[in-house]
């Protein structure tokens, strides 16, 4: 979008990232990781 005869411009974006099988600490052995977590990131 251009405003004021090209003297000002603006853009925008929305995003959502979802990840399954994210690495998380193993509750039975905290020194190891397992693939069981979920993560979601929302951005603007």
Secondary structure, 3 states (H helix, E strand, C coil): CEECCCCEECCCCCEEEEEEEEEEECCCCCCCEEEEEEEEEEEC
